[in-house]
Structure formats: C-alpha cells, structure tokens
Amino acid sequence: MVTLTSPKQQPTEQLKDWYLCFAGFTSAFVSDVFDSYLQSANFVVDPWNGTGTTTAIATQKNIRSMGIDVNPALSIVARARQLPKSLAPALIPIATEITDIAKRTVPTQRECEPLSDCMGPTATNEIRKFQRAIHMVTATDDNLEIDLSMGDELATSRLPLLTAFFYTVLFAVAVDLLRRFRGSNPTWIVAPSSHHRRLRPSAAIIRANFFERTGYLCSRLHVTKSDPSELANIRMGRALDMLSYRHSFDACLASPPYATRIDYIKCMLPELAKLGLSAKAIADLRQHTTGTPIVRGVHTVDSIGNYCLE
C-alpha cells in the first residue's frame, strides 16, 4: 500500500512551502504522487494551479506540465516559483538595486488605483515606485504594467521569471501591510470606513518589508533546472478554454476548491489591487473562478476535447 505525505499545509507561516495562500496541497504530497503514480508521465496538467505546486514539482521531476488559473496574481506567483534556485544568491543584491532605484523613480500613471481604497497616497505611490523599479532593473516591458492591470490573459505569460519573483515579493508586502483590515473571516479584506482610516506606512517600513519578503521567498526556491520554461507552461485563463485544444495528457493533478465557502478572489484583494485591477475586473473574476460561492443555479455543459462529453 502506498503511503503519501499529508497534503495539508502547515499552520505556521515559516513552515509553508512557498507563498501564503489559504488553498493548495504541500510540495511533499505532490512529490509523493509523482514518485508513486506518475513516473512514466510525459505531460501533466493542473487546471487550478494556484501557487504552482504541481508545475514546480513536475519541473523538478523533468516532466512537462501546464498550470492554469483564472487569477492573474496566482499565475504570477506560480511563474515566480519556477525561478532557478541557482539565482538565489543574487536576489538580495537585486532587491537592493530595486530599492535604490525606487527612491528616485516616478511611478507609471494609471487611471484606476485600487490600492488607494486602503492606503494613503504616499504609501500607494511608494508601492508603485517599487513596481516601476522592478521593471527597470529586470528590463521588462513597461507596457506589461498596464496590460496586467487590464487583466490581459497573455500578460502573465510574458512576464519574465525574475520579474514575476519580485512581483510576488511585492504581493507579500501588500498582504502584510493590509493585514489589519482582515475581517472575522480571515480570507476577507474589509476596506476602511473612511479615507482618514487608511494605512500610511512610511517608505522605510515598506522597504524593510520588501527585503524581508525577498529573503522569505528566496529561501523557498527549489527548482534546479536552468531553463524551466522548457518544461512548464503556466497560463492565466479558464481551464476548459485552454485544455479543449489538447488532444491528451497523462494526468491531471489539482487541489480544487471544496465546500469551505471561501471566496478565493476576495481573499486575494491585496495582490489584485497591487496589479491594479478595477472593481469590475475583480467582479468578473469572481464570476469565473472555480468553486466561486457567488454563482448559483447555472447549468452549463462543457467538454475537454472529445473525451469528457459522450
């Protein structure tokens, strides 16, 4: 009888595999599944890839994979997880360069600023300066900032792994700063009742948090492949749309939502606000997320290729 490691995430932050998220299974569990059942697999899919556990372990096992998630923030987090561990020693020096440039850069102008719902203008401006500096240091197309804020499904795939890593760092910073606005349900952010109650962290606090989260995520990189993009295809979008053109795959490994009533878009409002998504874009995501608690009484018939519909 095969014995698998428990898929349940550890309760404390320091023991977690990667990015902080309420859903998902552990790396050890996924590794056991690959070793016990998928040694001969050539191509594995995860239609609810989340923080990228399946795709990261598949890369480690030298197996091709496709990870799909409708949430653009999670698609970026999953891409960041593919960053080779060999780059870890360079990440703190790069974070230092980003911080230095952020002090003297001007953020990209945007029509919608969702961070301002919970943060004062100075703090919001500081976060955007970091985002701009990340693009400058990693030589990433500036237009991607706007494309990501518009929910462009292809934008996350165009984000280099190094840029995705520091976006993930900035996600974690936003989550840390907005922690005080968590409600009695820890997955929900409750916006302040007035602008006078918005957060106003200093630039020094934001910078210190940026370095702390860089170190935290840096210590959790495990991919040893020098070019993981050859193996992992991480996409943003609806799984049914993206898998329909695939003729076959060897296995599907996922940790889909279950009956917890957790709204996985609402619980990631800090990350989505950092990307700059509008209220309408977030409402649309809530409609299309797997396991969403806000859609009821809708019957649809979908198929994946010719295999799931008789």
Summary of the structure (lengths in Angstrom):
residues: 310
radius of gyration: 19.2
end to end distance: 34.1
largest distance: 60.8
contacts: 965
relative contact order: 0.18
helix: 48%
strand: 7%
